[in-house]
Amino acid sequence: MENRIVAIVGRPNVGKSTLFNRLTGRRKAIVDDHSGVTRDRHYGVSDWNGMEFTVIDTGGFVPDSTDIFEKAIREQVHIAMEEASVLLFVVDAISEIHPLDQEFANILRRTKKPVIMVVNKVDNDTLRFQSSTFYQLGFDELFDISSASGAGTGELLDKVVEELKELKPFEDTTSHLPKIAIVGRPNVGKSSFINALIGEERNIVTDIAGTTRDSIDTVYNAYGKELVLVDTAGIRKKSKVHENIEFYSVMRSVKALENSDVVVILLDAELGMESQDLNLFWLAHRQGKGIVVLVNKWDLVEKQTNTHRDVEDFIREKTAPFVDYPIMFISALNKQRIFQAMETIMKVHDNMTVKISTNKLNNYLLPIIETTPPPSRKGKFVRIKYITQLPTKKVCFALFCNLPQYVAESYTRFLENQLREEFDFNGIPITLFFRKKS
């Protein structure tokens, strides 16, 4: 297994967020001409030529304080170099080589990770000619692009995929075991949760080296089953985190998420689900991972009759339309409901591995489709012939029909809900593909 994490690095105001939006197909990021304007945690999924990979924009992690500004972005480069698989080093074609560009280049040349030099804002032939000046930074190949228009990004993506294909898979002696990633913001209790499990049961089989030299994944026995707890807390103290602790946490969480089967989003009961949690939730959803939400430090919350239900409703409202996943309230410190949580996590993993026969699927779903057919669009009537589950790690179904392009999104959700009513897909994102069959 290899990590497919692509980090966009570079000084502020070179167009990193615009490139992120272009690669992930999103327009969520705030884009502005003033440096440091972006405050959101930027990570999403891109796919090109059949390969999916995670993209992280380091630009969203620059702190406000100007006196630590340069120091903070240097820290981000070090973190990205350690945790990412491929680095996109972005510079601005319109401006001359900046001292920070030079410093970034000096740092990046020392890494063994692939570094792709990206000259952004190349919107005309004059800038394309001038971009060659960036060869001074010491990289063999430049990619001239315009993130705003998309020019040149196809060639850049070809190169990214080529580099990702070259990655050597990690030697994983536990590939046959379920992998459970515990992710969340700093200080929500990830270490406490893992330690509570290990300390109580004392059933560690072995500690194995993880994907980085300072990460240890723990093989753990739960209810007669072996599983791997994928650590995201960081085993040793990082000397270069400081103000970038959130960024380090995100990089580690995304990496763990990539290598997991089930993702446990750990929340602080007093803070609830915030933007970083929600981003991790949707990243896990997009990648088809099993999802469990644990609300930690529940013992510290002042409760009334409906507190439990109100918090649960609030979380599900934030993640709508995907609401079919377990939410549990725990206290890692007091070991409250942590083993029930592990039972639930294992059940979600079991749900991921369920394969439904084509015969069973069609006997159940086709009568429903006949009773409630897809609504006609532009006078066109969609006729769904049959459905089958695809042999993928994600839970995916293919529905063969005459006019797949006319199936409304609302009808896709209707069919997904019908599948969830009949089969236990609690905690599992479902993908429906409509394919042409005349």
N, C-alpha and C positions, 0 to 999 in steps of 0.2 A: 504494500500500500504506500502511496506517496501523497504528500500534501500538494494541492494545486492552489496555492495562494499567491496572487500577484499583487505586489504593493507598489503604489504610485508615490514616488518621492521627488523632492525638489523644493526649491525655496518658494516662499509665498508669491502669489500673483503671477504664476506662469501658466495657469489653466489646468491645474490638477483636478479640480472638481468638475470642470467641463468635460475633461477626458473620462473621468469616472462615470459621469452621466451618459456619455456616448457609449462606453463599453458595456454598461449594465442596462442601458435602455430606460434609465430613470431620469426624472426631472425634479427629484426631491431636493437635491442640494441647492443651497443658496449660492448663487454665483454673482460676484461683485468685483469691481476693479480695486477695491481696497484690501490690502493684505490682512489676513487673519480674520476675515469676515465670517468664515464658515465655522459653526460651532457644533454641528450635528456629527454623530459618529457614522462615518461613511463606510459601509461594507455591503456588498451585494454580489450577485451571481451573474456571470457572463457565460455565453456559450458560443463557440465558433467551430465550424466544421465537425460538429458532433461531440466536441469536448466541452464539458462544463468546468468552470474554475471560479474561485472566489476572488473578488477585487476589493482592495482596501485603499482608500484615499487618506494618506497621512495628513492632508491639509486641514482636516477637521479637528485636529488635536492640538493646535497651537494655542498656548495660554494667552490671556490678555496682557499680562505684565510685560512691558517692553524691555525691562532690564534683563529678563531671562529668555527673551525671544529667540535669539540665535542659539543659545545653549539648548533650549527645548527642542528645536527642530533637528539639531545634531543628534540629540538623544533618540529621536524618532527614527532616524536613519539607522542607528546602531540596532535598535529593536527590530526594525523591518528586516535588516540584513540577517539577523539571527533567526527570525520566525518565518519569513516568507520563502517561497520557492524561486520566484523570478521578480526582479526589481525593474520598474520602468522609471528611468531618470529623466525628468521633464525639464526642459529649459525653454526660454522665450525667444523666438526668432527676431522679434521686433527690437529687443534691447541687446546691448553688448554683453559679453561674458561678465557676469557679476562675481564679486569676490566669494559670495556664498556658493555660487555654481562651482567655482574652483575648489572650495573646501569640500563640498559634497562629492565631487569627482575624486578627490584625494582619498576620501573615506571609502567610496564604493569600489575603487580599483583594488582595494585590499581584500575584498570578499571573494570567496570561491563560488558564490551564487551567480547565475547569469544576470548581467546588467544590460538592459536595452536602452540605448540613448534615444530620446524622443525630442525632436525640435518642434515645438508647438507654435501655432498661430502663423504657419506658412500659408498665406492666402494669395500670393501672387509670385510670378517668376523672379522678380527682384529679390524677394525674401528667400526664395528657394536657392538662388545663387549665393546669397549672403550666409545661408545656414552652414555652409562648409567651414566657416570660422570656428564652429564648435568642435571640429576635429582636434583643436588645441587641447581639449579636456582629456584626450588620451584614449578614446574608444574607437574601435576599428570601423564601426558601422553606425550610421545615423538614419533615423526614420523621420522624414519631413511629413508633418501632418497638420491638419486644422481640426481641432476638436469641435469647434463651433459648426463647421459644415460637414465634417466627417471625412474630408479628403485625406487619403493616405492611411486611414485607420484599418482598412482591410489588409494591407501589407503588414502593418504592425501586428494585427491579430494573428496572421499567418506565422509570424516570427515567434509570438508568445506561445502558440500551440506547439510549434516545432521544439521550443526549449522545454516545455512541459513534458513532451513525449520522450525527451532525452533523460528525464529524471530517473534515477535508479530507485526502484521500490525499496522501502525499508525492509530489512529482515525481521519479519514479525512471527514469532513463535506462538503467538496467541490468536492468529487470524481466525481460528475456528470458534473462538469464544465471543459471546455478546460483549460489545463495548459500550459502556455507559459514560457519557461526558457530563460532568457537573459544571455548568457554566452560570455566569452572573457577574454583577458588578463587584468591585473590591469590597471586602468586609461584610458580605451578606451571609458568610458562614460556610463557604465551600469546604475549607479545611476542617472546620468543626464537624461538619456532616460526615466527611470521610473518616475522620478520626473516631467519631462516635461509633460508626459501624465497625471499624477495625478493632478498636479498643474493647468493645463489648463482646464481639464474637471470637476474636483472636484466631480467625480461620484463614489468615493469609497463607497462601501456598508459596508464593515467592514474590520478590520485587524484581521487576525487569526494566531494563533501560528503555526509555521511551524514544520519541522521535527527535528530541534534542538532548544535549548532554546534561541538562539540569532538570529534566522532567522524568518523573517515575510513575509509571502506571502500575496499579496494584491488582494482582489477581486475587479474587475474593470469593469465598464460598457463601452462597445465599440459598437456603432451603434446598440443599442438595445439588445446586447448580453452580458451576464456576462461571464467573464473569470478570471483566476487566473494568475497573474504575479509572477513567481517563482523567488525570489530574489537570486542573487549570489554575490552581492557586499559586504555583511557582514554588519549587522545593527550597531553593536557596534565595537569600536576599539579593536583590539586583542592585548593583552599585550605580547603575545609570538610568534609574527610573524617575525618582523624585516627582516632579510636576507631571510627568507622563505616565503615572501609574494607571490611569484609565486606558490609555493607548496600549500599554503593555498587556493589561487585562483583556482587552478586545482581541489583540493578536493571538494571545494564548487560547482564548475561548474559541475563536474561529478555527484555529488549528485543531483543537480537540474535537470540535464539532465535525470537521471534515473526516476525522478518523473514527467516528462513532456510529453506532446503530440507533441508540436512543439518546436523546438530549434532554437533560433535566435542567430546566430554567429555575434557578434558586432565587427567590425574591426576599427582600427584607420586609417583614409585615408592617413596619412603621412607614416605609417609603412607597410600598406598592409596586406596580409595574411601570417603570419609566422607559424613556425612549431607547436606551441601550438594551434593556431586556426585550423590548418589542422588536428591535432590529435582529437580535439573536433568534428570537422566536420565528420570525419570518424567513430568516436564512435557513434555519432547520426545516421549516415547512417547504421551502423551495427545493431543498435537497432531498425531500422525501424521508426525513428521519422520524423516528418515533418521538413524541413530545409528551413530557410530564412537567407540570408546574408545581413546585413545592414552595409554600409560603413559610419561611423560617422566622424564628423569634416570635412565634405566636403567643408564647407565654408572657411577653412584654406588653401585649395589646390589652387595653381596657375594653372589656366585652359587654355588649348588651344582647338582647334576645336574638336579633337578626344580624349581628355583626358578621358572622361566618358567611351567611348567605349573601349579604351585601357586598362583601369583598370579592366573593366568587363571581357574582354578577358583573361587578366592575371590571374584573380581569377579562371575562369572556366578551364583554362589550368592546373592549380594546382590541381583541383579536378576531372579531367577527369579520368575515362570515365563517371562519374555521373555529368552531366552539366544541367539537367532539373530542375532548382530551381531559384527562384527570387533573384535578387540582386538590392538593392535600395541604393541611396546616400542621406544621411540625415545630419542634424545638430541638435543634441539634445539641444544644448545651444540656438540656434535661433528658435527652434521648427519647423525647416524646413523639410517638408514631413514626420513628425513623425506620423501623423494620416493616411496618405496614406499607410505608413508602416504597421500600425495596420490593415488596411483593407486587405492588402496583406497577413499578418499573419493569419487572420481569414479565408481567402480564402484557404490557404494551409491546415488549419485545416479541412475545409469542404471537401477538396479533399481526406483527409485521411478516411473520413467516407463513401465515395461513395462505394456502393455495386453494382456490375454489374451482371446481371442475366446470368446463364450458357448458356441459349439459345442465348442471344445477343453476348456473347463472342465467341461461336462456329460459329455463322452465319458470324461473322466478320473475325475471325482468321483462321478457317479451309481452306477457299479458298486461303488465302495467303500461308499457309503451303503447300497446294497442288501445287501451282504455283512455290513456292521456298521451296522444301523439305530440310530436314537436309542432309548435305553432308554425303556420305557413308564413313565409317571408317573401315579399315581392312576387306573390302568386306561386311560389315554389313550395312543394310539399316534400318534406324529408321522410324517407322510409328506412327505418333501422332494421337490418336483416338479422344480425346476431351479434353477440358480445363474447369476448374471451379475455381472461386475465393474461397479461404478458409475463414472460419468464424473466423478470428483472428484480433487482434487490428492492427497488421502490415498489409500492403497490400501485400498479397501473393497469388500466383496462382499455381494450380497443373495441370500439363499436363500429361495425361496418354498415355503411349506408350509401344511398345514391347521391346525396348532396351534402357532404360534410361541412362545406363552407357556410351553409345556411342554418346551422344549429346555433340557437341563441345561448348566450352564457347562462341566462336564467334557467333554461332547460337542462343544461349541464349540471347546475347545482341541484335541480330537482332529482335527476337520476342519481347523483352522488348521495343525496339524502335517502333515497330509496334503498340504496346498497347498505348504507349505515343502519337503517332500520332492521334489515334482515340479517346482516353479518356483523360480527364484532370487530369494528375497525376503530375502537376508542383509542385516541392518541396517535392515529396514523393519517397523514395526509394522503389523499387519493387523487390520482390524475386520470382523467378520461381523454382518450384520443379518438377522434372520429376519422375513420378512414374510408376511402372511396371503394365502393363495390356496387356495380350496376346491376 
